[in-house]
Amino acid sequence: MKELEMVGKKWGKMKGMLEDEMTVDSDNVDEDGNCIVDFEKYVNLSVSGKIIDNYEININDDEIIYDNRG
């Protein structure tokens, strides 16, 4: 699937393709662990998530993947 075809899709449907590509920049994490999750292979995609126990990335299956270019 092409990158832009993933925009607007729910994380629960796409996580099998993307979960090995997840990365979080420490500048994109707030004091509660809420964060923006980016993807190494798909640089224009992001999804909202949460850091748990300082290392685990948790993303709700209902979160929507979006184009991070605005």
Backbone hydrogen bonds, N-H to C=O, Kabsch-Sander energy under -0.5 kcal/mol:
donor,donor_aa,acceptor,acceptor_aa,energy
5,E,2,K,-0.8
6,M,2,K,-0.6
6,M,3,E,-1.7
7,V,4,L,-0.6
8,G,65,I,-3.3
9,K,6,M,-2.1
11,W,63,E,-3.1
12,G,61,D,-2.6
13,K,10,K,-1.2
14,M,10,K,-1.0
14,M,11,W,-0.8
15,K,11,W,-2.2
17,M,14,M,-1.5
18,L,14,M,-1.3
19,E,15,K,-2.8
21,E,18,L,-2.2
22,M,19,E,-0.7
23,T,38,D,-2.2
28,N,25,D,-2.6
29,V,26,S,-1.1
30,D,34,N,-2.7
33,G,30,D,-1.8
35,C,49,G,-2.5
36,I,28,N,-1.3
37,V,35,C,-0.6
37,V,47,V,-3.2
38,D,23,T,-3.0
38,D,36,I,-0.5
39,F,45,L,-0.6
40,E,21,E,-2.8
43,V,41,K,-0.7
45,L,42,Y,-1.8
46,S,66,Y,-2.1
47,V,37,V,-1.7
49,G,35,C,-2.6
50,K,58,N,-2.1
51,I,33,G,-3.0
52,I,50,K,-0.5
52,I,56,E,-3.3
55,Y,52,I,-1.7
56,E,52,I,-2.3
58,N,50,K,-3.3
58,N,56,E,-0.6
63,E,60,N,-2.0
65,I,9,K,-2.7
66,Y,46,S,-2.8
68,N,44,N,-2.2
68,N,66,Y,-0.7
70,G,67,D,-1.2
